[in-house]
């Protein structure tokens, strides 16, 4: 029999996504004069589209990415590390789901057919 649990581990995809998020947020903070216009800055738009696409590719679609993307369109909001917070929140939620799934499997073990043993 196969076990039908889905386990999301903090592997290379999460590490890569977190590094990308930190770099993108740091870039928007350090290179602030280029990104100060918010939605009117083509460099900011290109960076956010690229980071959004990379996050979806690495971690799949999560609702946390949408507010991060939309908030970056407001001038001055680039000082808040939304991409980093979004990745951390996705990790936190996936870890909580994994723990809950493991608890359910421990509470309700599979019933084995005594005739098959």
N, C-alpha and C positions, 0 to 999 in steps of 0.2 A: 504494500500500500504506500501511496505517496502522501506526504504531509502538505496540506494546502495553505500553509502560512506564507506570508510575504514578509521578508525581513529587509529593511533598508538600513544599511550599515554606513557609518561615516567613512567611507572609503575614498578613493581618489577623485571621484566625481564631486563629492561634497567639498573636499579640500580644494580642488581646482575652482569650484564655484565660489568658495569663500575668498580665495586669493584674488580672483577676478573682481569680485565685489569690492574688496578692500582697495585694490588698485584703482578701480573706476571712481570710487568715492574720494580717494586721496587725490586723484588727478583733478577731479572737479573742485576740490577744496584748494589745492596748491596752485593750480592754474586758474584761479578764480576769475581774473579779468577776461579770459576768453569765454567763460560760461555764465557771466553775470546776467546776460539778457534772457535767460530761461528759454522759453519756447521760440524766441527769435534767433537763437544761436544755432547755426547749422552744425558746428562742432559738437555742441551738447546733444543735439538730436541724433547725430550719427553715433556718438558714444553710447547714448542710452538705448538706441535701437540695437546696436551690436551687443551690448551687455544683456539686454532683454532676450535676444535670440540665443545667446550663449547659455543663459540660465535655463531657458526652456529646453535647450538641447541637452544640457548636463543633468538637470533635475526633473524635467517634465514640467507640465503646466501646473502652476500653483497660483491661487488668487493673490497671494502676497506680492507677486511681481507687478500686478496692475497698479496698485497705489504707488509703488516705488517709481514706476515709469511716469505716471501722471503727475506726481508731486515734483518731479524734475522739470516739468514745464513751467513752473512758477518761479519767477526771478527771485534769487536769494535763497531758495530752499535747497540749493545744492550743498549748502553747508551742513545739512543733516545727512548722515550716511545711510540713506534708505536702502541701497542695494545690500549692504552688509547686514542690516537689520532683517531684510526679507529672507536672505539665505539662512541666517541664524534661526529665524522663526520657522522656516520649512524644516530645518534639522530638528528643532525642538518638537514640532508636531509629528514628524516621522518617528522620532524616538518614543514619544508617548503612545503612538499607535502600535509600535512594535511591542512595547511593554504590556499594553492592554491585551494584545493578541496572545502573547505568551501566558499571561495570567488566565485567560479563558481556556487555553489548552491544558493548563495545569489543573484547573478546577474541574474540567470536563474531559477526562482522558477518553480516548477512543475505546469503544467497546469491542473487545476481541471475540470472535466466534470460537467457543471452546472446542468445536468439532474440527476446526482447521489447525489447531495446535498439535 
